[in-house]
């Protein structure tokens, strides 16, 4: 699927548009940075690194969060779920949607202008929170679907993708 990446762990996961992963990565990085990136295990620092590449546009065409390469223990998984829960709280504090000017500000920090996305619609914060809930289910092994593709509410849906 062009412009979609699979969020997975232990072969379970779902597909989501790369632009949404980039925005989600912005907030995950913020939480890692607020806590102190160097306080995390090496594996979780890798996950931070993947998210940082996503938000900077340095990995356009390869946007992903490689949980299998970063989570090396049950403790790593527990700590990451805690980080994701803090990320949900941070996102919820932004209101009901991320306005276009906020999204454009994220884009302005990308390493190359050609990697910038033009946002035409705001992102509902509930869509990002739902994505995090889905990631937590994947990490905990309770995700029941396989190979499902999701799209965010309020964006053009060029297929029969489920909206979140």
N, C-alpha and C positions, 0 to 999 in steps of 0.2 A: 504494500500500500504506500503510494507516494506521499511523502510528508507526514506519515504516521510512524510511530515507534511503539514497540511492545514493551510495556512495563512488566517485568517478570522477576520471579524468584523461584528457584527450584522447579523450573519448567511450568509454573502456573502464572497466569497474567492476563493482560488485556492490552488493546491497541488504543492509542490516543494521538491526536495531532501534535506535532513537534512544537508548534508555537505555544500550546498550552503547557507543555513540559518546561519550556523556557521560562514562562511566567511563574510556574510553580517552583522552579529551581531558584528563582530570585528570592522567594520567601524562605525556602529551606536554607539557603546560604545565609540569609540574615539571622536566622535562629542559631545556626552553627557559630557565626561570628559573634553574636551577642553572648553566647556561652563561653566561647574561646576555642577556636578550631584545634589548637594544640593540646587541648585537654581530652580529646577523643582518641580512640585506638587508631592504629594505622589504617585499618580497613574502613572505618567510618570517615577518616580523613580522605580516603579515596572517593567515597561517595560525595563528600563535600566538593572534591576536585571535579567530579563529573558534573555536578550541579553548577559549579562555577564556570566550566567550559560552556555549558548550555546557555547560561544567562549572558555570557560575553559574546556569543555568536561564533566562538572559535571552533565549534563542532557542527556547523550547519551541514545538514544532510546526514549527520550521524548522531543526532540529539537522542540521548537516552540516559537513564540512571541504571548503572550496572550493579544491581544489588547482589548478585551472585559473586561478584569479585570483591565486594566490600564487606559483606557480612560473613565473618569467619567463626563466630561463636554465638551461643544463645544470649550472652551478655550484650554483644553488638546489636543483635536484633531488638532486645529489650530497650536499649539506649536509643536506637534509631526510632522505635515506636514512640518513645517519650519526646524526641525531637519533633516528630511529625505531629504529635498532639499539641505541642507548643506552637508549631507552625499553623495549625488550624485556628488556634486562639488569635494569633497575630493577624491572619487573614480575616477572621470574623470582625476584628476591631476596625477594619477598613470600611465597614458599611456593607450595603447590599450589592455593590458592584465596584469594579475597578474602572474608572473612567478612562476615556481614550487618552487624555493628557498624561495620566499616570503610566499607561502602557507605552506611550510614545517616549516618555522619559527613560523607561527601561531600555528601549531601542537605541536611544541616543548614546548609551554607554557601550554599545557593541564595538568590537575591535575593528570592524570594517563596515563602511556605509552600505556595501552591497549585501550585507547580511541582515540589514534592518527590515522589519516587517512594517507595513502600513496598516494600522489598526482602524477598522471602520465601525467596529461595534465594541461596547464595553463588555467586560467579562463579569458574569455574576459570581460573587464570592462563594456562593453555595456550590457552584460547579467545581471550584478549586477544592473546597472542603470535602465534597463527595469524592473527588479523585483521591484525596489523602486517605479517606476512609477505605476506599477500594485498595489502595496500596497496603494499608495496614492489614486488611484481610488477606492479601496475597502473602505478605510476610508471615502472618500467623498460620498460614495453610488452610484458611477457611473460605477462600475464594472459590466459588462453585462453577463459574463460567470458564470457558476456554475459547480463545481466539475471537472474543467479542470486541467490536470496535465502538468507541464512544465519541460523541460530539457534544460540545457545550451548548446549552440553551441560549437562544438568541443569535446564533451564528447560522449562516446558510448551511443546510444539511443536504449534501449532494448524493444522497443514498438513503438506505434504510438503517442508518446507524441510530443506536439508542442515544437519547439526549440525557445529559446529567446537568 
